[in-house]
Amino acid sequence: MYVGFMHNFRKPPKLVEVLAMACKHYNIDIVYMRPADVDIERNVIRGKVLVDNKWKIKEVEIPPFIDISPYCFKQKNRTITNYLKERTFLSDNRENVLTKERLQDKLKEDPKFSHLVIPTEVIKNLNDIKNYLEQYPKIILKPLRGIKGKGVYMLSKEEDHYKISYNKDEWTLDDDGLQNFYRETIALRKYIMQKSINSRSLQGDPFDCRLHVQKDGEGKWVSASNYIRVGIGQKVVSNISQGGGIAEPKEFLKANYGDLGVKLNKQLNEVAKTLPYKIEELRGTHIMSLGIDIGIDSDGKLYLFEVNDGPGTSRIIGEVAILRSGYYKYVLEEIISEPKLATSQNIFNPSKELSLYQKEVELYKKEIDLLKKEIELLKKEKTITERVY
């Protein structure tokens, strides 16, 4: 049975290759596709399938399940994504997406997670920023829909000037300079402002903890990996793509927080176990993977920086591939096989399709057994030849 994997890259990413190999364990084949590969008129996809470790172009029917990247939901692809929503089951249908502001507001209302909330407000004008600086000595200016730490500034007010930090740079502004900065940078996009959380290592570098969570073979949220991201030499964010490194949480927290480190590590694990269910509840739809970024202030208090519903996987490809392949099997057997779901989304009968593939698998197993016997014969012939010489 085929499961689709959709992204915008022309060449299948490394994750898809590893995932395709892992899925063989469940008799599942991955077909890699881009939005442009979907033929609405003929209800087929002209994608790529891994055959003998090489990607081969193949035309298949719309798979019953597609692991789709959030980055595919662009305006130019809307016709395609709307079609797929009606025709198949998507890992994320992008319904009821949570902005940074709305997420913080919703978590405030839940006593289980309100302690993670950072004081946050939307910036409407320059006076909002100045008034916020009266409440907090340092604030963070962050794009409402920013990614990878782009466009994130730290702002503080000194005696007679303002100080701005960005990436590895830092500069000062007077009132006129701040007004120009607001007009040329902040006013051009929707920005929020937050209390600055002093999440820094003993060396003074900003850090956060990325909790990468995935659904497993039972449809439950589990942690694929927790790791600390340290922005070495940076002023504001711990974005390792702009220079920095990663560390194992247990050792890092012990080194920076002493005996408190053990408790903090347990708290991070608890957030990874519980917060994804809350996010999914707030979204009101199914999702498959999340990247949760947590900061820790100098007093050892945890704060939620943001939640990314399209987290990078380059550092944990193996862990993600194992979990996703199991989840694919779960979706095929436990979700889309439900009669009411199959009817409402016009999905063909997966049980019948699976039966056909199982027969093919049996044939492949017989071929493998024959190949093993041939290999054994070759080994014996090689041994005899070596003895003769």
Disulfide bonds with the S-S distance in Angstrom:
none
